[in-house]
Amino acid sequence: MEFTAKQIADLIGGRVEGNEQAKVNSFSKIEEGQEGAITFLSNPKYTHYVYETKASVVLVNEDLKLEHPVSATLIRVKNAYEAVARLLQLYEQMKPRKTGIDPLAFVSPKATIGKDVYVGAFACIGDGTVIGDGTQIYPHTVIGDSVKIGQQCLLYPNVTVYQGCQLGNNVTIHAGSVIGADGFGFAPNQEGYDKIPQIGIVIIEDNVEIGANTCVDRSTMGQTVIHRGVKLDNLIQVAHNCEIGENTVMSAQAGLAGSTKIGSWCMVGGQAGFAGHIQVADKTFVGAQCGVISNTKGQGEQLIGSPAMEPKQFFRSMAVLKHLPDMYRELNELKRKVEELNKE
């Protein structure tokens, strides 16, 4: 589809600076812009590209001050990053949605399927499962018995949702993710380990997105809960009985041990790890590779390092750490001199 700069500005509440009739039919990064593409500038590090880009239209912040002429048409908005996100959402919504059940899929006669649902080839839907209107289930996805999936959900290929789990509306789960596998529960005995049956479920609320190959384990009893608006990246492990608060975001390879409770609006960097049975307060920032081993102090705390600590404390510790080899040699030298003095 093709749009003019004016049409786009009207959609996002922007102001055109240049040719209102400039036409675009694709998106691009600003450094790779070509004629007919729309791009954006939000990071000041990329400002020089606005003078060089061949893109037809560039979204920029209202307060951008130009030092040189530009050939592209500009659309000034309050926040260019938010504006391009809105445009990409509109673009995604305009794509045709698949509907219908592929003849190679298996849908239990005891399942309830809503209107305009798509079920791809070799997908499997179990007994007593309910699929809401407009939901799309791609090929090779397996939905177990007695699962409830809301409206307008999107489950990509090879997703597995175990029995009894519940998904709200507008949930997206990317390829290879597993929802509701057994939590890691074993009791040691003289011969090895006895498996502790995991009889709970996973509840995923509305507007959650879960990245590829992420695992959310069912609870031992009760529920593992992912609250509304949570965004999980690829390759994340959420263990049994965990709870993640509303609108929290986590980067790839983060891991939560059992019964960890993460607050709302938290931000978690890649490869961060959380010990079990701890609570993380709302709006906590957890840096990449951070190791959180105890309850956090309060809302809005920033943590980095392993074990986790406040940034100032971490940087002071790192400043000392690089001097440890010299300090160790000095300590040994002092010990030697003390021993020689004691012999005299």
N, C-alpha and C positions, 0 to 999 in steps of 0.2 A: 504494500500500500504506500501511497505517496501523500505527503502533507506539505503545506507551505509553512514558512516561519510564522506567519500571522496566526494560522490555525493552531500551531503548537503553543504560541504565546497565550492564546485565548484559553487553551486547556489548562495551563499551569499558572496563569496569572502573571505572565511576564511582560516585558516591554521590548519591542523589536528596535534594534539599532542597525540600520542598513536596509537591505532589500526585503520587504515584507513578503514578496512572492518567491523567494528562494525556496526550492523544493528539495525535500530529503526523502529517502526511502530505506535508509539503513542507519545503524549505529556504528561508531568506531571510537577507539582511543584517540586522544588529541594528537599524539605523535604519529599516528598512522592514518590520519584523516584523508579521505578522498572525496572528490566531488559527488554530491548526492547523499553524503553522510551527515549526521548530527553528532556532535561530541560535547564534552563539557570540561570546564576548568574550575576546580575547587581547591587544589593544592598549590600554594604559591611557588613551589619548586618547579612546576610545569608552566609557569607564566610565559616563558619565552616561546613556547610552542604556539601560543595564540597568534603570534605574528607570522608563523611559518606554516601552520596547518593548511591543508588543502580541503578540509571539510567545508561544506556549504554553510552550516549553522553551528554556532558554539554557544552553549549555555554558560553564563558567567554570573558571578555575584554582582549585586547592585553597586557595591562600593569599589569595584575594580577600576583602577586608573590606568589608562593606556598611555604608554610612552612613545609608541610608534603607530602608524596606520595599520589597519588589519583589512584583509581582503574578504574574510568571512562575514556573514551576517551574524550579529550578536543578539541573544535574547537575555536581557538582564532580569534576574530573579533574586529573591532574598537569600536563597541557599541553593547553589547549583547542584550539589550532591543530592539533596532531597528531591530537587526537580527532576533530575535524570532518573532517580529511583521510581518516581511516579510515572514517568513516561515508559520506562521498561515494564512496569506493572500493567499499564494500559496496553502496551504492545503484546504482552503475554496473554492478556484477556481476549485479544482479538484473534488469537490463533484458534482454528477450528478444534472443537473438542470431540473426541471419539465417543461413540455410544454403541450400545448393543453388546450381546454376549457372543464371543467367538465360538463357532461350533466345536473347536478343539478344547475349550475350557470345560471344567467340571463344576457345576453348581448344584449343591445338594437340593433335592426337592423340598427339604425342610427349612431351607434358607429363605429369607425375605429380602427381595431386591427392589430398591426404589426406582423412581423414574430417571430416565436418561443416564443410567449407569453403564459404564464400559467394563467388560471383563475380557482380558486378552487371552490369547492362545496358551493352553497348558496351565493357566491359573486354576486354583482349586479353592472352593468355598465350602466350609463344613456345615454340619447340621446345626440348625437353630441360630445361625448367624444372621445379623441384620445389617444391610448395606444401605446407607442413606442416599437421597436423590443427588444425581450429578457426580457421584464419586467415580473415580477412574482407577481400575486395578489392572496393572500391566502384566504382560506374559510372565509365566513361571512364578508368580506370587502365590503364596499359600496362606489362606485365612482359616484358622482352626474353628472348632465347634464353639457355638455360643458367644462369638465375638460380636461386639456392637461397634459399627463404624458410622460416623455422622455424615452430614451432607458436604458435597464439594471437596471431598478428600482426594488426595493423589498419592497412590502407592506405586512406585516404580518397579521395574522387573526384579525378581528374586527377593522380594521382601517376604518375611515370615512373621505372622502375628499368631501367637499361640492361643490356646483355648481360653475363653472367658475374658480376654482383655477388652478394654473399651477405649475408643478414639472419639474425640469430639468432632466439631465441624471445622472444615478448612484446614485439615492436618495434611502435611506433606511428609512422606517418608521416602528417602532415596534408596537406590538399589543396594541390595545385600544386607540391609539392616534387619535385626531380629528383635522383635518386641515380645517379651514374656517368656524367654527361656528361664530355666530354673536358676534361682539364686545359688550362690556358692555356699552350700550348707552341708557340712560333714562333721560328725562327732567321732573323735578318736576312740578306738577300743584296742584290746590286746592284739588283735590280728590285723588291724588297719583302720578303716574308717567306715562308719555307718552313715548312709545318706539320710539327711533330714528332708522329708518331703516338703516341697515348696507349694503350698496350697493357696497362696494369694494370687493377685492379678496385677496388671499394669493399667493405670488410668492416664490417658493423655488428653488434656483439655484442648479447647479451641485454639486455632491459629498457631499451632506448634509446627516447626519444621525440624526434621531430623536428617542429618547427613548420611552419606553412604557408609555402609559397614559399621554403623553404630549399634550398640547392644544395650537394651534396657531390660534388666532382669525382673521377673515376677517376684513378689514378696513371699517371705516364708509364711506369714499370715497377714491379712489386711491388704494394703495396696502400696505399690511403688507409684508415685505420682509425679507427673510432669505438668506443671500448671500452665495456664493459658499464656500464649505469646512467647514461650521459650524457644530459643533457636540453638540447636546443637549441631556442631560441625561433624565432619567425617571421623570415624575411628575413635569414638568416645565410648567409655564403659560406665554405665550407671548400674550399680549393684542393687541387690534386693533391699526393699523397704526404704530406699532413698526418696527424698522429696526435693524438687527444684522449683523455686518460687517464680512468680509471674515475671515475664519479660527478661529473664536472665539469659545471657549468651555465653557459650563456651566454644573455644577453639579446639582444633583437632588434637586427639590423643590425650585429652584430659581423662582422669579416672577417679571415680567415686567409690569408696569402699562402703560396705553395708550400713544402712541406717543413717547415712549422712544427710543433713538437711541444709540446703542452700537457700538463702533468702531471695527476695525479689530484686530485680534490676541489678544483679551482680554481673560483673564481667570477668571471665576466666580465660587466661592465656593458654596457649598450646602446651601440652605435656604436664600441666599442673596436676598434682595428686592430692587427694583428701583422705585422711584416715577415717575409719568408721566411727559411728556414734558421736559425731561432732556437729555443731551448729555454726553456720556462717551467716552473719547478720546481713540485712538488706544493704544494697548498694556497695558491697565490698568489691574492691578491685584486686584480683589475684593475678600476678604476673606469670609469664611463661616459665615452665619448669619449677614452679613454686611448690613446696611441700607443706601442706597445712595439716598439722597433727593435733590441734586442739581448738576449742571454741574461739571464735574471734571476739575482739573486745567490744565492738559496737558498729553502728551504721556508718558507712562511708570510709571505712578503714582501707588503706592501701598496703598490700603485702607483696614482697618479692623474696626470693631465695629459698633455701631448704636447709634447716627448718625455716618456715615462713617468719619474716620479721618486717618491721617498718623500713622503708627505703633508706632513711638516713642512717639507721643502725646497720643495715646491710652494707652500705657503702663504706662506713667507718670500719666494719669488720674486714671487708675486702682490702682496704688500704693497709691494715695490719697484716693480713694473711701473706701478702707478697714479701714481707720482711721476715717471716718466720724462719726460713733457712739461716739467715744471718743471725737472728736472735738465738737460734739453737746452737750455732757454733760458738757464739759469745758466752752462752750459758755453760757449755762444756768447758770452755777455757777458764771461766771463773771458778767452776767446780775443781778443775785441776789445780789452780793456784791456791784455793782454799785448802785442798788436801796437802799441798806442799808446805803451806804455812803451819798446818797442824802437826806435821812431822818434825818441824824444827824445835 
